[in-house]
Amino acid sequence: MGHLVLGGMTNAEQTSVLITGGNKGLGFEAARRLGEHGWTIFLGSRDEGRGRAAADKLADSGANVVMVPLDVTSDDSVSEAVRLVRQHTDRLDVLINNAGAPGKVVAPADATVDDIHSVYDTNVYGPIRVTHAFLPLLRAADHPRVVMVSSGGGSFAVVTDPEQPVSKMHELAYSSSKAALNMITVRYAQALPEIKFNVATPGEVANRKFAATDMNHHTGELTVTEGTDSIVELAMIDADGPTGIFIDRLGPVAW
């Protein structure tokens, strides 16, 4: 019994975070950085093998990590993830909705609903599925935060700026899914003031730079660490910090 009580006390002092798509790229780097702060990392990964390998790597460097099989497009998978997290904690301090799908860059004239739907399932319905399922655990935390990982491509201000490369990238799925995610985040922030809901983009909008990840075949000019600066910043905001904002590592991004 003493051990259980001790475990509970330790647990109460440790900040916990669930990161979707945590096995690689921005998700993995955010997990590594927050793990260095002593946080308990729930590493969400759709692919269990890759998730275990990533979790082992973090654990080897001293992080307190629990691998959580998590496919954000599946209600059953998300429910199972909640059950698993509940075995370790009775509250969740931070949720980072990082899992994303780039889609195929299909010219708007050729884009079908199927092309759009698969991207929305991960980028829009995924964060709603996960947020909805984890709300009870978030509400049990003293100072809960939700970070949505979006893109400058989800900003009307950025996409309508002819100087921005994304203005010339002709596709429908990805940019519109991130615009939807941005609006969803603002609406959550307004309706649930007890939880901080904010949006991060891994790029530098003003400098027209983006972070090197699998999604862009590592062509981005920013490192994956720089790409996670805004994500980590929003994960670590304090109780009187902002809600309903959109930032990159340099500061606010226009909607």
Wavefront OBJ file of the C-alpha trace (Angstrom):
o trace
v 0.000 0.000 0.000
v 2.837 2.335 0.938
v 4.272 1.919 -2.532
v 0.950 2.790 -4.155
v 0.571 5.903 -2.035
v 4.131 6.938 -2.818
v 3.499 6.367 -6.507
v 0.393 8.504 -6.275
v 2.292 11.324 -4.612
v 5.023 11.242 -7.208
v 2.392 11.152 -9.910
v 0.655 14.210 -8.494
v 3.805 16.281 -8.865
v 4.674 15.242 -12.387
v 3.333 16.991 -15.464
v 1.881 14.580 -18.008
v 1.514 15.048 -21.752
v -0.025 12.962 -24.511
v 1.451 13.557 -27.957
v -0.289 12.116 -31.009
v 2.039 11.093 -33.841
v 4.833 11.018 -31.270
v 7.023 8.378 -32.884
v 8.851 10.670 -35.325
v 9.450 14.204 -36.512
v 7.970 17.095 -34.550
v 6.026 14.808 -32.217
v 9.106 12.841 -31.234
v 11.219 15.973 -30.779
v 8.524 17.593 -28.611
v 8.429 14.382 -26.548
v 12.222 14.424 -26.168
v 12.283 18.067 -25.070
v 9.396 17.772 -22.601
v 10.844 14.508 -21.301
v 14.008 16.432 -20.435
v 11.848 18.621 -18.176
v 10.879 15.500 -16.248
v 7.379 15.267 -17.690
v 5.605 11.921 -18.064
v 5.317 11.368 -21.812
v 2.418 9.386 -23.258
v 3.795 8.735 -26.724
v 0.926 8.197 -29.155
v 1.842 6.198 -32.249
v -0.338 4.644 -34.944
v 2.385 2.098 -35.757
v 3.101 0.096 -32.596
v 6.547 -1.091 -33.698
v 7.753 2.407 -34.502
v 6.124 3.699 -31.336
v 7.967 1.161 -29.174
v 11.282 1.928 -30.844
v 10.737 5.663 -30.276
v 9.658 5.144 -26.646
v 12.701 2.923 -25.979
v 14.980 5.608 -27.394
v 13.460 8.235 -25.086
v 13.565 5.897 -22.089
v 17.248 5.162 -22.780
v 17.952 8.889 -22.437
v 16.151 8.957 -19.083
v 12.632 10.025 -20.033
v 9.577 8.697 -18.229
v 7.644 7.437 -21.256
v 4.620 5.234 -21.913
v 3.921 4.119 -25.479
v 0.232 4.480 -26.393
v -1.016 2.784 -29.576
v -3.155 5.539 -31.073
v -4.726 5.891 -34.505
v -6.523 9.247 -34.448
v -8.843 8.143 -37.264
v -10.309 5.316 -35.147
v -12.871 5.792 -32.359
v -11.946 2.392 -30.918
v -8.235 3.174 -30.910
v -8.824 6.522 -29.195
v -11.073 4.891 -26.537
v -8.408 2.267 -25.906
v -5.795 5.023 -25.563
v -7.892 6.726 -22.866
v -8.131 3.411 -20.991
v -4.364 2.943 -21.168
v -3.572 6.469 -19.996
v -6.057 6.066 -17.111
v -4.044 3.070 -15.900
v -1.159 5.472 -15.248
v -2.820 8.725 -14.178
v -6.141 10.234 -13.143
v -5.489 13.475 -15.032
v -3.747 14.766 -18.140
v -2.018 18.142 -17.996
v -1.261 18.632 -21.670
v -2.563 17.216 -24.947
v -0.582 17.890 -28.126
v -2.612 17.067 -31.235
v 0.360 16.645 -33.549
v -0.565 13.730 -35.841
v -1.104 15.057 -39.342
v -1.535 13.920 -42.933
v -0.172 15.958 -45.848
v -2.427 14.329 -48.420
v -1.374 14.140 -52.019
v -0.966 17.571 -53.557
v -3.831 17.207 -56.026
v -4.657 20.134 -58.311
v -7.989 21.662 -57.216
v -9.619 20.821 -60.564
v -8.757 17.161 -60.038
v -9.423 16.879 -56.316
v -12.218 14.535 -55.262
v -14.061 14.249 -51.981
v -12.071 11.071 -51.269
v -8.795 13.036 -51.549
v -10.107 15.593 -49.073
v -11.799 13.165 -46.698
v -8.705 11.115 -45.901
v -6.783 14.277 -44.925
v -9.687 15.652 -42.868
v -10.004 12.344 -41.044
v -6.529 12.820 -39.574
v -6.169 16.618 -39.462
v -9.679 17.709 -38.447
v -11.709 14.771 -37.121
v -8.611 13.306 -35.427
v -8.014 16.246 -33.068
v -11.751 16.399 -32.297
v -11.856 12.650 -31.563
v -8.833 12.807 -29.299
v -9.767 16.065 -27.551
v -13.326 14.904 -26.880
v -12.148 11.563 -25.504
v -9.501 13.096 -23.223
v -11.573 16.029 -21.941
v -12.460 14.304 -18.638
v -8.756 13.674 -17.915
v -7.824 17.216 -18.976
v -10.557 18.700 -16.793
v -9.153 16.788 -13.817
v -5.817 18.619 -14.157
v -5.112 21.856 -12.291
v -4.021 23.781 -15.359
v -4.786 21.864 -18.577
v -3.443 22.866 -21.983
v -4.204 21.647 -25.491
v -1.820 22.422 -28.339
v -2.991 21.983 -31.918
v -0.188 21.640 -34.462
v -1.304 23.536 -37.548
v 0.461 25.263 -40.430
v 0.972 28.668 -41.975
v -0.884 27.018 -44.858
v -4.004 27.111 -42.679
v -3.882 30.916 -42.434
v -5.947 32.967 -44.899
v -3.490 35.841 -44.369
v -0.557 33.646 -45.394
v -2.246 31.841 -48.294
v -3.481 35.112 -49.826
v -0.012 36.713 -49.621
v 1.599 36.334 -53.077
v 5.044 36.495 -51.442
v 4.354 33.273 -49.529
v 5.323 30.045 -51.369
v 2.122 28.333 -50.169
v 0.050 30.813 -52.225
v 1.360 29.037 -55.342
v 0.855 25.504 -54.018
v -2.387 24.513 -55.679
v -4.181 22.006 -53.476
v -7.355 21.862 -51.421
v -6.990 19.235 -48.727
v -4.109 20.183 -46.443
v -4.513 23.964 -46.277
v -8.275 23.817 -45.797
v -7.946 21.097 -43.133
v -5.561 23.309 -41.148
v -7.855 26.338 -41.560
v -10.644 24.183 -40.116
v -8.386 23.074 -37.261
v -7.561 26.708 -36.472
v -11.248 27.612 -36.221
v -12.000 24.525 -34.132
v -9.249 25.536 -31.698
v -10.651 29.057 -31.292
v -14.145 27.673 -30.695
v -12.858 25.256 -28.033
v -10.921 28.113 -26.403
v -14.049 30.274 -26.216
v -16.304 27.507 -24.909
v -13.867 25.964 -22.408
v -12.025 28.817 -20.670
v -10.767 26.441 -17.971
v -8.540 24.752 -20.601
v -5.943 26.605 -22.685
v -6.418 25.809 -26.383
v -3.757 27.213 -28.696
v -2.389 26.710 -32.203
v 1.279 26.291 -33.145
v 2.857 26.241 -36.570
v 6.362 24.766 -36.811
v 7.469 27.247 -39.493
v 8.617 30.853 -39.447
v 5.839 32.611 -41.314
v 7.564 36.001 -41.573
v 10.700 34.409 -43.028
v 8.735 31.984 -45.245
v 10.579 29.030 -43.699
v 9.297 25.647 -42.576
v 10.719 22.833 -40.485
v 12.361 19.785 -42.040
v 10.114 16.745 -41.502
v 9.069 13.586 -43.332
v 6.056 15.495 -44.610
v 8.230 17.749 -46.773
v 10.954 15.133 -47.355
v 13.241 17.103 -45.016
v 13.442 20.056 -47.388
v 12.542 22.597 -44.678
v 15.210 25.120 -43.653
v 14.443 24.970 -39.924
v 15.608 22.082 -37.777
v 13.052 19.812 -36.169
v 14.093 21.365 -32.824
v 13.354 24.873 -34.096
v 10.100 23.489 -35.492
v 9.017 22.392 -32.017
v 9.816 25.725 -30.325
v 6.247 27.014 -30.659
v 4.754 23.647 -29.658
v 6.876 23.401 -26.510
v 6.203 27.053 -25.651
v 2.431 26.519 -25.758
v 2.700 23.229 -23.851
v 4.506 25.054 -21.051
v 2.363 28.194 -20.687
v 1.342 28.947 -17.124
v -2.107 29.333 -15.603
v -2.481 32.978 -16.605
v -1.143 32.376 -20.118
v -3.107 32.996 -23.311
v -5.796 30.887 -24.910
v -7.073 30.925 -28.490
v -3.821 32.209 -30.027
v -1.866 31.152 -33.142
v 1.940 31.405 -32.987
v 5.149 30.302 -34.626
v 8.575 30.403 -32.950
v 8.873 34.152 -33.710
v 5.502 35.221 -32.305
v 1.846 35.633 -33.329
v 0.657 34.430 -36.749
v -2.251 36.143 -38.533
v -5.322 33.975 -38.970
l 1 2 3 4 5 6 7 8 9 10 11 12 13 14 15 16 17 18 19 20 21 22 23 24 25 26 27 28 29 30 31 32 33 34 35 36 37 38 39 40 41 42 43 44 45 46 47 48 49 50 51 52 53 54 55 56 57 58 59 60 61 62 63 64 65 66 67 68 69 70 71 72 73 74 75 76 77 78 79 80 81 82 83 84 85 86 87 88 89 90 91 92 93 94 95 96 97 98 99 100 101 102 103 104 105 106 107 108 109 110 111 112 113 114 115 116 117 118 119 120 121 122 123 124 125 126 127 128 129 130 131 132 133 134 135 136 137 138 139 140 141 142 143 144 145 146 147 148 149 150 151 152 153 154 155 156 157 158 159 160 161 162 163 164 165 166 167 168 169 170 171 172 173 174 175 176 177 178 179 180 181 182 183 184 185 186 187 188 189 190 191 192 193 194 195 196 197 198 199 200 201 202 203 204 205 206 207 208 209 210 211 212 213 214 215 216 217 218 219 220 221 222 223 224 225 226 227 228 229 230 231 232 233 234 235 236 237 238 239 240 241 242 243 244 245 246 247 248 249 250 251 252 253 254 255
